[in-house]
Amino acid sequence: MSARSMGLFLVLLFCTGRAFAGPCDEALSAEQGLPTILLEKALINPVSFTASDGHAYYLADLMVPEPFGEMGAELLGGGEVYVQALAEKSDRWGRKPAILLDNDRRDLSARLVEAGVAIVKPQLRDFNCLKLLIKLERDARKTTSGLWVVKNVIIDYKSIGYAQIGLYGIVEAELVSVGQTRSRTYLNFGERWTEDLTGIIQRRKLADFSEFGHDLSMIEGRRVRLRGVVQLDDGPQIELKHPAQLELLD
């Protein structure tokens, strides 16, 4: 076993004995007839996998970079896991968002994040659940667990190039100013919007940011972390559709 695999193994060995009872358990179902899938298949292709019921799913609120899907499945013991959909309707590609449960019907999301196998990609989970997952991700980054020891997924916005456009990324930067129009709030990370990074929040989402605990009027001059798809519209920008996409670092 390589040093990287051994590091992940030790973390997962520690994690597997812990029950993550708490915010993320609120979505768990007592339903007995849940479909199943081999854990390796789900983690290697988390954006689209077919469970035993013939339906297509994607892993909700998490992103698993290669090659950590295969490694994560190996270290978690592989085998079949349960698939629990978080929505009744499928998206335009015929997929339903889902979480994976172990044989004891415990959500695997926290264990994957804490082991450094997955990155949090806020979307559907409860605010308190996402706060927990982001904390576990932060801890994994501090201890250089999993992907955090072999790949720096945090980038400074000034180094964003065309290779990052269209990809999900995590960016750290100092917030220069906050701008407001009738329909949007702009988080400006430089003086030139045609060149510098901008975070965009639609007005209809502002209540969610307030409920999550963000006071956007008090964050100018602070260093923050954004996560989301990096787009290019004159300058690079990330639309913040969920308040968990924004973290205050100081």
Protein Blocks (a to p, Z undefined) as FASTA:
>chain_A
ZZklmmmmmmmmmmmmpccedjklmmpcfbfkbccddfklmmmmmmbccdfkopacddeh
iacddfklmmmmmmnogaadddddfbfbdcfkopacdddddfkopafklmmmmnopaccd
dfkbcfklmmmmmmmmmmmmmnopajllmocfbdcfklpcfklgopacddddddfbdcdd
fkbccddfbfblklmccddddfklmmmmmmnopafklmgoiacddddddddehiacdddf
bfklpccfZZ
